Amino acid sequence: MARFQRDEGLARFGEPGVLVLLSLSDGAKHGYAITADVLEQTGVRLGPGTLYGSLTKLVERGLIAALPSDDRRRPYEITAAGRAALAAQLATWSRVIQTGQSRLAQA
């Protein structure tokens, strides 16, 4: 896991990429649908620049793939590498949350 995070991980561009992967983990979506899903599920509003910057980086890293479309809206899907990256990031965040909750309980 550590090697993946160093070499190809999401840490270089952070939370927006994770939120996009999370949105795509239940099926392909185009940009507006990703934005709406992220807002609905997390309360985080991704601006267009943040969203499309993240999409570009995720495609470059092979974590998502653009699907063919006859429409101007281009759908994206998560790849196997994207699922692995998302699982690794969620495991890290889970440890952070557990540590934080434990420390707050001690206070």
C-alpha positions in Angstrom: 0.0 0.0 0.0 2.7 2.5 0.9 4.4 2.0 -2.5 1.1 2.7 -4.3 0.6 5.9 -2.4 4.1 7.2 -3.1 4.2 6.3 -6.8 0.7 6.7 -8.1 -1.4 7.6 -5.1 -4.1 10.2 -4.7 -2.2 12.2 -2.1 -0.6 14.4 -4.8 -4.0 16.1 -5.5 -6.0 15.0 -2.5 -9.6 15.0 -1.6 -11.4 16.0 -4.8 -9.9 13.0 -6.6 -11.0 10.7 -3.8 -14.5 12.2 -4.0 -14.7 11.7 -7.8 -13.6 8.1 -7.4 -16.1 7.6 -4.6 -18.9 8.9 -6.9 -17.8 6.7 -9.8 -17.6 3.6 -7.6 -21.3 2.9 -8.1 -21.4 3.5 -11.8 -20.3 5.7 -14.7 -21.3 9.4 -14.6 -20.6 12.6 -16.5 -19.2 15.7 -14.8 -22.5 17.3 -13.7 -23.7 14.0 -12.3 -20.4 13.5 -10.4 -20.7 17.0 -8.9 -24.4 16.4 -7.9 -23.6 13.0 -6.4 -20.6 14.3 -4.4 -22.7 17.2 -3.1 -25.6 14.9 -2.1 -23.4 12.2 -0.5 -20.8 14.4 1.3 -22.1 18.0 1.3 -18.9 19.1 -0.6 -19.5 21.2 -3.7 -16.8 20.7 -6.3 -16.3 23.7 -8.6 -15.9 23.1 -12.3 -12.2 23.8 -12.3 -11.6 21.4 -9.4 -13.8 18.7 -10.9 -12.3 18.8 -14.4 -8.7 19.2 -13.1 -9.3 16.1 -11.0 -10.9 14.2 -13.9 -7.8 15.0 -16.0 -5.4 13.8 -13.3 -7.4 10.6 -12.6 -7.4 9.8 -16.3 -3.7 10.4 -16.6 -3.0 8.1 -13.7 -5.3 5.4 -15.2 -7.7 5.5 -12.2 -10.7 6.4 -14.3 -11.4 6.1 -18.1 -13.5 8.3 -20.3 -16.3 6.4 -22.1 -17.4 7.1 -25.7 -20.4 9.4 -26.0 -22.5 10.8 -28.8 -23.4 13.6 -26.4 -21.3 16.6 -25.4 -21.4 15.2 -21.8 -18.5 12.7 -21.5 -19.1 9.9 -19.0 -16.3 8.4 -16.9 -15.9 5.1 -15.2 -13.6 3.9 -12.4 -10.9 1.4 -13.4 -9.6 -1.5 -11.3 -6.6 0.7 -10.4 -9.0 3.4 -9.3 -10.9 1.0 -7.1 -7.6 -0.1 -5.5 -6.6 3.5 -5.0 -9.9 4.4 -3.4 -9.8 1.4 -1.1 -6.3 2.4 0.0 -7.3 6.0 0.6 -10.4 5.0 2.5 -8.3 2.7 4.7 -6.0 5.5 5.5 -8.8 7.9 6.3 -10.4 5.2 8.5 -7.2 5.1 10.6 -7.2 8.9 10.8 -10.8 8.9 12.0 -10.3 6.2 14.5 -7.2 8.0 16.0 -9.1 11.3 16.1 -12.1 9.8 17.8 -10.0 8.0 20.3 -8.0 11.1 21.2 -11.2 13.2 21.5 -12.7 10.6 23.8 -9.7 10.9 26.1 -10.0 14.7 26.4 
